[in-house]
Amino acid sequence: MGKRYQLSTLVMIIAGIVLLAVPYINDSRSFLILMTQIFIFAVFAMSYDILIGFTGIVSFGHAMFFGIGAYATGIILDRFEPTVPTLLVSIAAGILLAAAVSFIVGLLTLRLKSHYYAMLTLAFAGLFLVAAEKWRTLTMGNDGFTFRVPDILKDRMDYYFICLVVMLIVYFLLKRITQSPFGKVMVAIRENEQRVESLGFQVLYYKIIASVIAGVIASISGSLYVLSLRFANTSVFSMDTTLDALLMTIIGGVGTLVGPMLGAGLIEFAHHWLTELAKEHPIFERWLIFFGILYILVVMFFPAGIIGTIQGWGRKRIIQRKSVKEQKSAAG
């Protein structure tokens, strides 16, 4: 485990260095925007992986934390002068509000099991969506609103670097959490909740903390998302946002952290590529059909997600090598 942890850390550091050099190779505005979106949704997908991948919590309402961060940042920058201190306050406000909401929702709902919890989180997310649509004096409803951002965020290359650094920080932070004793208990809860409870652990306590961590990270990604668009509307609370995180996590590999990052890249690139093809031929206007086929193929050939399946192949090879060594030692 120690060697694997060091190897994954080294790979991520190398990937980070490569991504830092990318804008100097291709500084196309559309490419930088696409990469920025990938970094943002990678953060969001990693937050969802903490729930479904490491704790075994299936949530259909994770978009509410994404939306809380988005609206907190958008509203504060819209109402006050768009300076760096105001930006930091807006992100902090989103984090605090998401932490409070995730704690309260977790306390009320995490006693429930499996699909009961999932449906209740969907109901809570629906409440936030309705509130955002009806409270027009604050949110402008479905029409949304634009806002100004600090000068430091106006350059797309600078914003690319900011989102990349945030993604890497979130990855290493969550990696440290999942490798800690707390993270081991989360994984144990995912595997066998009753056994963990019988050992004397307060399962609800660990679930709530995992929910708060996931909510806070999702809020950060929501703030980054509206800063990239400089526009906020109720779509950030939609069920589609949660489904995007779910698909990114499943395609990349549940419980891997790297998997959701890879899944975010694949989905965003596929979306961009298929949308561009729609300009060339009318058949690609129904790009969702092709996207669905792509998803089915990935699930068929990589049932545990891309990273999860690759890790499974690695484990099988290690087991085979051990068995061959044992057989040779027994024969000798």
Secondary structure as GFF3:
##gff-version 3
##sequence-region A 1 332
A	DSSP	alpha_helix	2	25	.	.	.	ID=ss1
A	DSSP	alpha_helix	29	49	.	.	.	ID=ss2
A	DSSP	pi_helix	50	55	.	.	.	ID=ss3
A	DSSP	alpha_helix	63	79	.	.	.	ID=ss4
A	DSSP	alpha_helix	84	109	.	.	.	ID=ss5
A	DSSP	alpha_helix	114	134	.	.	.	ID=ss6
A	DSSP	alpha_helix	136	139	.	.	.	ID=ss7
A	DSSP	three_ten_helix	141	143	.	.	.	ID=ss8
A	DSSP	beta_strand	145	146	.	.	.	ID=ss9
A	DSSP	three_ten_helix	151	153	.	.	.	ID=ss10
A	DSSP	alpha_helix	156	179	.	.	.	ID=ss11
A	DSSP	alpha_helix	181	191	.	.	.	ID=ss12
A	DSSP	alpha_helix	193	198	.	.	.	ID=ss13
A	DSSP	alpha_helix	203	229	.	.	.	ID=ss14
A	DSSP	beta_strand	231	232	.	.	.	ID=ss15
A	DSSP	three_ten_helix	234	237	.	.	.	ID=ss16
A	DSSP	alpha_helix	239	252	.	.	.	ID=ss17
A	DSSP	alpha_helix	258	278	.	.	.	ID=ss18
A	DSSP	three_ten_helix	282	286	.	.	.	ID=ss19
A	DSSP	alpha_helix	287	301	.	.	.	ID=ss20
A	DSSP	alpha_helix	306	331	.	.	.	ID=ss21
###
